[in-house]
Amino acid sequence: MLAAALVAAAPALAQVLRDNDIVARVNAVPIYRKTVREVVQGGVFMQDTEPDAAGLAKLANQALESLIDLELLYQESQARGVAVTDADVEAEIQRTRANFPSDAAFKAALTKNGTTLDELRADTRKTLAVSRLIEGDAWREVRVSADEIGAFYEQNREEFRHGAQIRASHILVRVPAGSSAAERAAARKRAEALLAELRAGADFAALAREKSADPVSAARGGDRGFFAKGEMDPAFEAAAFALSPGQIGGVVETRYGFEIVTVTGQRDAGISPLAEVEPVIREVLLKSARQERQAALVAELRQKAKIERVAPLH
Protein backbone atom coordinates (compact mmCIF):
# COMPACT_ATOMS: atom_id res chain seq x y z
CA MET A 1 0.00 0.00 0.00
CA LEU A 2 2.75 2.46 0.96
CA ALA A 3 4.87 1.44 -2.01
CA ALA A 4 1.88 2.06 -4.25
CA ALA A 5 1.37 5.45 -2.61
CA LEU A 6 4.97 6.41 -3.35
CA VAL A 7 4.64 5.34 -6.98
CA ALA A 8 1.39 7.30 -7.32
CA ALA A 9 2.99 10.34 -5.69
CA ALA A 10 6.14 10.19 -7.82
CA PRO A 11 5.03 12.81 -10.41
CA ALA A 12 4.11 15.29 -7.68
CA LEU A 13 7.33 14.48 -5.84
CA ALA A 14 9.31 15.20 -8.98
CA GLN A 15 7.50 18.53 -9.28
CA VAL A 16 8.22 19.47 -5.66
CA LEU A 17 11.82 18.30 -5.85
CA ARG A 18 12.70 18.63 -9.50
CA ASP A 19 16.46 19.25 -9.55
CA ASN A 20 19.54 18.01 -7.78
CA ASP A 21 20.86 21.47 -6.89
CA ILE A 22 21.70 23.30 -3.68
CA VAL A 23 18.62 24.44 -1.75
CA ALA A 24 20.26 25.88 1.36
CA ARG A 25 23.57 26.63 3.04
CA VAL A 26 24.33 26.36 6.73
CA ASN A 27 27.39 28.42 7.59
CA ALA A 28 28.39 28.01 3.92
CA VAL A 29 27.91 24.21 3.97
CA PRO A 30 25.46 23.21 1.22
CA ILE A 31 22.34 21.09 1.59
CA TYR A 32 21.44 19.41 -1.67
CA ARG A 33 18.01 18.83 -3.15
CA LYS A 34 18.87 15.14 -3.47
CA THR A 35 19.23 14.88 0.31
CA VAL A 36 15.89 16.58 0.87
CA ARG A 37 14.32 14.22 -1.65
CA GLU A 38 15.63 11.17 0.23
CA VAL A 39 14.15 12.42 3.50
CA VAL A 40 10.83 13.17 1.80
CA GLN A 41 10.70 9.67 0.33
CA GLY A 42 11.18 8.24 3.81
CA GLY A 43 8.35 10.45 5.04
CA VAL A 44 6.09 9.23 2.25
CA PHE A 45 6.64 5.64 3.31
CA MET A 46 5.57 6.57 6.84
CA GLN A 47 2.23 7.97 5.64
CA ASP A 48 -0.89 5.82 5.89
CA THR A 49 -2.56 7.63 2.98
CA GLU A 50 -1.29 8.86 -0.35
CA PRO A 51 0.07 12.41 -0.02
CA ASP A 52 -1.04 15.07 -2.48
CA ALA A 53 1.12 17.89 -3.83
CA ALA A 54 0.43 20.07 -0.77
CA GLY A 55 1.34 17.20 1.53
CA LEU A 56 4.58 16.60 -0.34
CA ALA A 57 5.44 20.29 -0.16
CA LYS A 58 4.92 20.21 3.59
CA LEU A 59 7.10 17.12 3.92
CA ALA A 60 9.80 18.83 1.84
CA ASN A 61 9.83 21.91 4.07
CA GLN A 62 9.95 19.77 7.20
CA ALA A 63 12.77 17.72 5.71
CA LEU A 64 14.81 20.82 4.93
CA GLU A 65 14.39 22.21 8.45
CA SER A 66 15.44 18.90 9.98
CA LEU A 67 18.51 18.76 7.72
CA ILE A 68 19.44 22.30 8.75
CA ASP A 69 19.19 21.28 12.40
CA LEU A 70 21.28 18.17 11.74
CA GLU A 71 23.99 20.18 9.99
CA LEU A 72 24.08 22.74 12.82
CA LEU A 73 24.46 19.99 15.39
CA TYR A 74 27.15 18.26 13.34
CA GLN A 75 29.12 21.48 12.96
CA GLU A 76 28.87 22.04 16.71
CA SER A 77 30.07 18.49 17.36
CA GLN A 78 33.14 19.17 15.23
CA ALA A 79 33.79 22.48 16.95
CA ARG A 80 33.77 20.68 20.28
CA GLY A 81 36.04 17.88 19.06
CA VAL A 82 33.51 15.04 19.30
CA ALA A 83 35.41 12.00 18.05
CA VAL A 84 34.01 9.22 15.86
CA THR A 85 36.53 6.60 14.75
CA ASP A 86 36.45 4.50 11.59
CA ALA A 87 35.89 1.49 13.85
CA ASP A 88 32.83 3.18 15.37
CA VAL A 89 31.40 3.77 11.89
CA GLU A 90 32.04 0.21 10.71
CA ALA A 91 30.52 -1.26 13.87
CA GLU A 92 27.35 0.78 13.33
CA ILE A 93 27.16 -0.28 9.68
CA GLN A 94 27.56 -3.90 10.73
CA ARG A 95 24.60 -3.50 13.08
CA THR A 96 22.57 -2.19 10.15
CA ARG A 97 23.76 -5.00 7.90
CA ALA A 98 22.71 -7.56 10.52
CA ASN A 99 19.06 -6.64 9.85
CA PHE A 100 19.36 -8.10 6.35
CA PRO A 101 19.39 -11.83 5.55
CA SER A 102 22.52 -11.54 3.41
CA ASP A 103 25.21 -9.14 2.28
CA ALA A 104 23.66 -9.17 -1.19
CA ALA A 105 20.30 -8.04 0.25
CA PHE A 106 22.05 -5.25 2.15
CA LYS A 107 23.82 -4.01 -0.99
CA ALA A 108 20.59 -4.28 -2.99
CA ALA A 109 18.86 -2.05 -0.42
CA LEU A 110 21.62 0.55 -0.78
CA THR A 111 21.25 0.50 -4.56
CA LYS A 112 17.47 0.77 -4.32
CA ASN A 113 17.83 3.83 -2.08
CA GLY A 114 20.35 5.43 -4.44
CA THR A 115 23.06 5.31 -1.75
CA THR A 116 26.62 4.04 -1.94
CA LEU A 117 28.51 2.43 0.91
CA ASP A 118 30.80 5.45 1.13
CA GLU A 119 27.76 7.75 1.42
CA LEU A 120 26.37 5.51 4.13
CA ARG A 121 29.68 5.73 5.99
CA ALA A 122 29.64 9.53 5.78
CA ASP A 123 26.02 9.72 6.98
CA THR A 124 26.76 7.26 9.79
CA ARG A 125 29.76 9.29 10.95
CA LYS A 126 27.66 12.45 11.04
CA THR A 127 24.80 10.74 12.88
CA LEU A 128 27.12 9.25 15.50
CA ALA A 129 28.84 12.60 16.06
CA VAL A 130 25.50 14.37 16.52
CA SER A 131 24.23 11.64 18.85
CA ARG A 132 27.32 11.96 21.03
CA LEU A 133 27.01 15.72 21.13
CA ILE A 134 23.37 15.53 22.19
CA GLU A 135 23.99 12.83 24.77
CA GLY A 136 26.92 14.78 26.22
CA ASP A 137 25.25 18.18 26.18
CA ALA A 138 21.48 18.40 25.78
CA TRP A 139 20.83 15.21 27.73
CA ARG A 140 23.54 15.61 30.33
CA GLU A 141 22.28 15.53 33.89
CA VAL A 142 18.62 15.19 32.83
CA ARG A 143 16.98 13.36 35.72
CA VAL A 144 13.44 12.35 36.64
CA SER A 145 12.62 12.09 40.35
CA ALA A 146 10.33 9.59 42.06
CA ASP A 147 8.06 12.50 43.03
CA GLU A 148 7.70 13.54 39.38
CA ILE A 149 6.85 9.98 38.38
CA GLY A 150 4.31 9.64 41.17
CA ALA A 151 2.67 12.96 40.31
CA PHE A 152 2.41 12.00 36.64
CA TYR A 153 0.82 8.67 37.59
CA GLU A 154 -1.78 10.29 39.85
CA GLN A 155 -2.64 12.94 37.27
CA ASN A 156 -3.02 10.35 34.50
CA ARG A 157 -4.36 7.26 36.28
CA GLU A 158 -7.05 6.66 33.69
CA GLU A 159 -4.39 6.45 31.01
CA PHE A 160 -3.23 3.24 32.67
CA ARG A 161 -6.63 1.57 32.73
CA HIS A 162 -6.65 -1.60 30.67
CA GLY A 163 -8.93 -4.39 29.60
CA ALA A 164 -8.23 -8.07 30.14
CA GLN A 165 -4.60 -8.70 29.26
CA ILE A 166 -2.08 -11.42 28.71
CA ARG A 167 1.69 -11.31 29.07
CA ALA A 168 3.77 -12.87 26.33
CA SER A 169 7.35 -13.37 25.24
CA HIS A 170 8.65 -13.96 21.75
CA ILE A 171 11.68 -14.89 19.69
CA LEU A 172 11.89 -13.02 16.39
CA VAL A 173 13.63 -14.07 13.21
CA ARG A 174 13.46 -10.83 11.28
CA VAL A 175 12.67 -10.68 7.56
CA PRO A 176 13.42 -7.25 6.06
CA ALA A 177 10.91 -5.73 3.67
CA GLY A 178 11.61 -6.69 0.08
CA SER A 179 13.22 -10.02 0.93
CA SER A 180 12.97 -12.70 -1.74
CA ALA A 181 10.93 -15.89 -1.41
CA ALA A 182 14.15 -17.83 -0.85
CA GLU A 183 15.24 -15.47 1.92
CA ARG A 184 11.83 -15.77 3.60
CA ALA A 185 12.02 -19.56 3.35
CA ALA A 186 15.47 -19.54 4.95
CA ALA A 187 14.20 -17.31 7.77
CA ARG A 188 11.25 -19.66 8.41
CA LYS A 189 13.66 -22.58 8.53
CA ARG A 190 15.75 -20.77 11.19
CA ALA A 191 12.60 -20.10 13.22
CA GLU A 192 11.53 -23.74 12.99
CA ALA A 193 14.99 -24.82 14.17
CA LEU A 194 14.65 -22.53 17.20
CA LEU A 195 11.20 -23.96 17.91
CA ALA A 196 12.67 -27.45 17.78
CA GLU A 197 15.22 -26.42 20.41
CA LEU A 198 12.40 -25.17 22.64
CA ARG A 199 10.40 -28.34 22.16
CA ALA A 200 13.53 -30.26 23.16
CA GLY A 201 13.69 -28.38 26.47
CA ALA A 202 15.71 -25.23 25.77
CA ASP A 203 14.98 -22.30 28.08
CA PHE A 204 12.81 -19.75 26.25
CA ALA A 205 14.29 -16.66 27.93
CA ALA A 206 17.88 -17.79 27.41
CA LEU A 207 17.26 -18.60 23.75
CA ALA A 208 15.52 -15.24 23.23
CA ARG A 209 18.48 -13.38 24.71
CA GLU A 210 20.84 -15.21 22.39
CA LYS A 211 18.86 -15.50 19.15
CA SER A 212 15.97 -13.02 18.97
CA ALA A 213 16.31 -10.19 16.44
CA ASP A 214 14.23 -7.85 18.65
CA PRO A 215 16.98 -6.28 20.79
CA VAL A 216 14.64 -4.57 23.26
CA SER A 217 12.66 -7.65 24.25
CA ALA A 218 15.68 -9.95 23.84
CA ALA A 219 17.40 -8.13 26.69
CA ARG A 220 14.38 -9.10 28.82
CA GLY A 221 14.39 -12.74 27.75
CA GLY A 222 11.85 -12.04 25.01
CA ASP A 223 9.28 -10.44 27.34
CA ARG A 224 6.76 -8.15 25.59
CA GLY A 225 4.92 -7.31 28.82
CA PHE A 226 1.14 -7.25 29.31
CA PHE A 227 -1.13 -6.21 26.43
CA ALA A 228 -4.79 -6.32 25.49
CA LYS A 229 -6.39 -7.20 22.18
CA GLY A 230 -5.82 -4.59 19.50
CA GLU A 231 -2.41 -3.43 20.75
CA MET A 232 -0.03 -5.72 18.87
CA ASP A 233 0.59 -6.98 15.35
CA PRO A 234 -2.62 -8.89 14.48
CA ALA A 235 -0.87 -12.16 13.62
CA PHE A 236 1.27 -12.04 16.77
CA GLU A 237 -1.76 -11.15 18.87
CA ALA A 238 -3.92 -13.95 17.42
CA ALA A 239 -1.21 -16.48 18.16
CA ALA A 240 -0.69 -15.21 21.70
CA PHE A 241 -4.37 -15.10 22.69
CA ALA A 242 -4.83 -18.65 21.42
CA LEU A 243 -2.37 -19.93 24.06
CA SER A 244 -2.73 -20.68 27.75
CA PRO A 245 -0.10 -19.53 30.26
CA GLY A 246 2.97 -21.71 29.90
CA GLN A 247 2.22 -22.81 26.34
CA ILE A 248 4.60 -22.24 23.44
CA GLY A 249 2.97 -21.75 20.04
CA GLY A 250 4.24 -22.67 16.60
CA VAL A 251 6.07 -20.42 14.16
CA VAL A 252 3.83 -17.47 13.20
CA GLU A 253 4.46 -15.09 10.31
CA THR A 254 4.04 -11.39 11.14
CA ARG A 255 4.96 -8.17 9.36
CA TYR A 256 8.34 -8.31 11.11
CA GLY A 257 9.28 -11.83 10.10
CA PHE A 258 8.74 -15.17 11.86
CA GLU A 259 8.01 -15.32 15.58
CA ILE A 260 7.71 -17.94 18.28
CA VAL A 261 5.34 -16.92 21.06
CA THR A 262 4.76 -18.09 24.60
CA VAL A 263 2.26 -16.74 27.14
CA THR A 264 3.61 -16.14 30.64
CA GLY A 265 0.63 -14.60 32.44
CA GLN A 266 -2.86 -13.10 32.30
CA ARG A 267 -4.94 -10.65 34.33
CA ASP A 268 -8.37 -9.05 34.49
CA ALA A 269 -9.26 -5.48 33.53
CA GLY A 270 -8.14 -2.70 35.87
CA ILE A 271 -5.53 0.03 36.37
CA SER A 272 -1.89 -0.95 36.12
CA PRO A 273 -0.03 -0.39 39.41
CA LEU A 274 2.60 2.34 39.63
CA ALA A 275 5.41 -0.18 40.11
CA GLU A 276 4.62 -1.73 36.73
CA VAL A 277 4.27 1.46 34.70
CA GLU A 278 7.05 3.40 36.44
CA PRO A 279 9.64 2.57 33.72
CA VAL A 280 7.22 3.77 31.03
CA ILE A 281 6.48 7.02 32.88
CA ARG A 282 10.17 7.59 33.54
CA GLU A 283 10.92 7.17 29.84
CA VAL A 284 8.10 9.55 28.84
CA LEU A 285 9.32 12.24 31.22
CA LEU A 286 12.96 11.73 30.26
CA LYS A 287 12.11 11.96 26.57
CA SER A 288 10.14 15.16 27.11
CA ALA A 289 12.92 16.78 29.13
CA ARG A 290 15.57 15.72 26.60
CA GLN A 291 13.55 17.05 23.69
CA GLU A 292 13.24 20.41 25.46
CA ARG A 293 16.98 20.55 26.08
CA GLN A 294 17.75 19.52 22.51
CA ALA A 295 15.35 22.11 21.09
CA ALA A 296 17.00 24.79 23.23
CA LEU A 297 20.45 23.81 21.93
CA VAL A 298 19.26 23.91 18.31
CA ALA A 299 17.59 27.29 18.88
CA GLU A 300 20.85 28.65 20.28
CA LEU A 301 22.82 27.33 17.31
CA ARG A 302 20.31 28.79 14.84
CA GLN A 303 20.66 32.22 16.43
CA LYS A 304 24.43 32.18 15.87
CA ALA A 305 24.38 30.56 12.41
CA LYS A 306 24.19 31.95 8.91
CA ILE A 307 21.39 30.01 7.24
CA GLU A 308 20.69 30.75 3.58
CA ARG A 309 17.80 29.26 1.63
CA VAL A 310 19.11 29.64 -1.88
CA ALA A 311 16.44 27.85 -3.97
CA PRO A 312 12.72 27.18 -3.53
CA LEU A 313 11.58 23.61 -2.94
CA HIS A 314 8.62 24.02 -5.28
FENPE-V794129 format. One line per field, one symbol per residue. burial: I if it has 24 or more other C-alpha atoms within 12 Angstrom, else O. Layout:
burial: ???
This chain:
burial: OOOOIIOOIIOIIIOIIIOOOIIIIIIOOIIIIIIIIIIIIOIIIOOOOIIOOOOIIOIIIOIIIOIIIIIIIIIIIOOOOIOIOOOOIOOIIOOIOOIIIOOOIIOOIOOOOOOOOOOIIOIIIIIIIIIIIIOOIIIOOOOIOOOOIOOIIOOOOOOIOOOOIIIIIIIIIIIIOOIOOOIIOOIIOIIIIIIOOIOOOOOIIIIIIOIIIIIOIIOOIIIIIIIIOOOIOOIIIIIIIOIOOOIIIIIIIIOIIIIIIIIIIOOOOOOIOOOOIIOOIIOOIIOOOIOOOIOOIIOOIIOOOOIOIOOOIO
